[in-house]
Amino acid sequence: MFKRKLSALDYGKDYNPQDETQFRQMAVWLEDMKIRLYPIDGRQSLRDIQNPQWHETFSKYLQDLKFPYNNEMINDRIALSDWLMGTAIRFEYGDNVEKYKPISSNIINNQQKSNSVNQTGNPLEAIDYTSEEFKSGMVKLCELLQIPTKFNDTTAVLRAVSKIITTKLSKEAIDKNQIKEQGSGVDFSIEQMPLGFDTGDKIINEAAKILRLLYIQDLRTLQTKINETIVSVQSFVADPRTDSKLGQIGW
């Protein structure tokens, strides 16, 4: 989820936001190398990640950074990681404007050339994902689908929206739910069910029919799980991460 931002910041370590030690190390590294809010001698308490009082120190650090969210968000390591990385990137760009200005100009020129050549191309290319109109529409869509909206990574949110729609709101998913609902209330008499053989005892015959029904039910349950597994694997294999701006498709 954070691979691109950490790569842009030259953070050369693996990162798992749910690992508290890795989170603290990343936060300290961003302060030391990119943000530099405090003077060097004022970072000692923040660097002491084993200190039992580190959480209070970090909360004070976020206040000094003008962290814009409420206190509950301080415990959300994923949202905090996203915000800290975005802040670090902003500071990095501010410190090296002349360095990144040619890159920004080239990107804009390439986009303009692409738009002029591909007037009838993918309509998604024309969307301004940073506009307030897009963000407002995304928030409403996420609220409708009950998807968290606290992340700044619009790519991840769009993937989540796509997953919800394809797995729960597609025609195939709706038809599957309807079949389950319709198939849950079948009424029939066990005497009408053919056994295929006769033991000569009515009670034993009925017991055999019941065992046969249970066996058939187990087979259907197993087949359903197999089908669901196949669909999940196909969905995973057929969902490469695409960055249309970079012209890359793949993992």
Buried (B, 14 or more C-beta within 10 A) or exposed (E): BBEEBBEEBEBEEEBEBEEEEBBBBBBBBBBBBBBBBBEEEEBEBBBBBEBEEBEEBBEEBBEEBEBEEEEEBBEBBBBBBBBBBEBBBEBBBEEEEEEEEEEEEEEEEEEEEBEEEEEEEEEEEEEEEEEEEEEEEBEEBBEEBEBEEEBEBEBBBBEBBEBBEEEEEEEEBEEBEEEEEEEEEEEEEEEEEEEEEEEEEEEEBBEBBEEBEEEEEEEEEEEEEEEEEEBEEEEEEEEEEEEEEEEEEEE
